């Protein structure tokens, strides 16, 4: 469910303390309601391995192709992934808000490329 700015009607984004359009400072209740669980998208045309780290610890992830992981978006989130199996093409990691907004994104085209992405949820 989306929340809207009381001044201009823009959809409010998780992780922001001000409206991204008009700059209105959000109330404490509005900021609290926007705290996100978020998700991580990994895009790759081959196999990869990596780690998701958050306030609760780290977990290993492995996959082939595109994968989506839900995350508990509180505090600092860090994700890394590396291409395996001599893959060509691009490996991309995105951290997304619940609304689907890209909060951070990194990519590599290197043969055994490694990507690390972080974001701090409020």
C-alpha positions as CSV (number, residue, x, y, z in Angstrom):
1,X,0.0,0.0,0.0
2,X,1.4,3.4,-1.0
3,X,1.6,6.5,1.1
4,X,1.2,10.0,-0.5
5,X,2.6,13.4,0.3
6,X,0.1,15.6,2.1
7,X,1.3,18.6,0.2
8,X,1.7,17.5,-3.4
9,X,0.3,14.0,-3.6
10,X,3.5,12.3,-4.8
11,X,3.9,8.6,-3.8
12,X,6.4,8.6,-0.8
13,X,9.4,6.4,-1.1
14,X,10.9,4.2,1.6
15,X,14.1,5.4,3.1
16,X,13.3,9.1,2.6
17,X,12.6,11.7,5.3
18,X,11.4,14.3,2.8
19,X,9.0,14.2,-0.2
20,X,11.2,13.6,-3.4
21,X,9.1,16.1,-5.4
22,X,8.2,19.1,-3.1
23,X,10.6,18.6,-0.2
24,X,8.0,18.5,2.5
25,X,9.5,17.0,5.7
26,X,7.6,13.8,6.6
27,X,6.1,13.3,10.0
28,X,7.6,10.6,12.3
29,X,4.5,8.5,11.6
30,X,5.0,8.8,7.8
31,X,8.6,7.8,8.0
32,X,7.8,4.8,10.3
33,X,5.1,3.6,7.8
34,X,7.7,3.7,5.0
35,X,10.2,1.5,6.6
36,X,10.7,-1.2,4.1
37,X,11.4,-4.8,3.8
38,X,12.6,-4.3,0.3
39,X,14.1,-6.9,-2.1
40,X,17.3,-7.7,-4.0
41,X,17.3,-8.5,-7.7
42,X,20.2,-10.3,-9.3
43,X,20.3,-10.4,-13.1
44,X,22.8,-12.7,-14.8
45,X,22.7,-14.9,-17.9
46,X,24.6,-17.6,-16.2
47,X,25.6,-19.0,-12.8
48,X,26.7,-16.9,-9.8
49,X,27.4,-17.1,-6.0
50,X,27.3,-14.5,-3.3
51,X,26.2,-13.3,0.2
52,X,23.5,-11.2,1.6
53,X,24.4,-9.5,5.0
54,X,22.2,-7.6,7.3
55,X,21.7,-6.8,11.0
56,X,20.8,-10.5,11.6
57,X,24.0,-11.9,10.0
58,X,25.0,-13.3,6.6
59,X,23.6,-16.0,4.3
60,X,25.0,-17.6,1.2
61,X,23.1,-17.4,-2.0
62,X,23.8,-19.2,-5.3
63,X,21.9,-19.2,-8.5
64,X,21.6,-19.4,-12.2
65,X,19.9,-16.6,-14.2
66,X,17.7,-13.9,-12.5
67,X,16.7,-14.3,-8.8
68,X,14.7,-12.2,-6.4
69,X,15.3,-12.2,-2.6
70,X,13.1,-10.5,0.0
71,X,15.1,-8.6,2.7
72,X,14.3,-7.2,6.1
73,X,15.1,-3.6,5.4
74,X,16.3,-2.3,8.7
75,X,19.9,-1.0,9.0
76,X,22.7,-1.6,6.6
77,X,22.2,-4.3,3.8
78,X,25.1,-5.5,1.8
79,X,25.0,-7.9,-1.1
80,X,27.8,-9.3,-3.2
81,X,27.7,-11.7,-6.1
82,X,30.4,-13.1,-8.4
83,X,30.0,-14.8,-11.8
84,X,31.0,-18.5,-11.8
85,X,31.5,-20.9,-14.6
86,X,33.4,-18.5,-16.9
87,X,30.2,-16.6,-17.8
88,X,30.1,-13.8,-20.3
89,X,27.6,-11.0,-20.2
90,X,26.5,-8.7,-17.4
91,X,25.9,-9.4,-13.7
92,X,23.7,-6.8,-12.1
93,X,22.5,-6.4,-8.5
94,X,19.7,-4.1,-7.5
95,X,18.4,-3.2,-4.0
96,X,14.7,-2.2,-4.4
97,X,12.2,-0.6,-2.1
98,X,8.8,-2.2,-1.6
99,X,7.5,0.1,-4.2
100,X,10.0,-1.2,-6.7
101,X,12.3,1.9,-6.7
102,X,15.9,1.1,-7.3
103,X,17.8,2.3,-4.2
104,X,21.2,1.2,-5.4
105,X,22.6,-0.8,-8.4
106,X,25.9,-2.0,-9.6
107,X,27.0,-4.2,-12.6
108,X,30.0,-5.9,-14.0
109,X,30.9,-7.4,-17.4
110,X,34.2,-8.9,-16.3
111,X,34.6,-12.7,-17.0
112,X,34.7,-13.6,-13.2
113,X,33.3,-10.2,-12.2
114,X,32.3,-9.4,-8.6
115,X,29.6,-6.9,-7.6
116,X,29.0,-5.4,-4.2
117,X,25.9,-3.2,-3.4
118,X,24.9,-1.6,-0.1
119,X,22.0,0.5,1.2
120,X,21.1,1.7,4.6
121,X,17.3,1.5,5.4
122,X,16.1,3.9,8.1
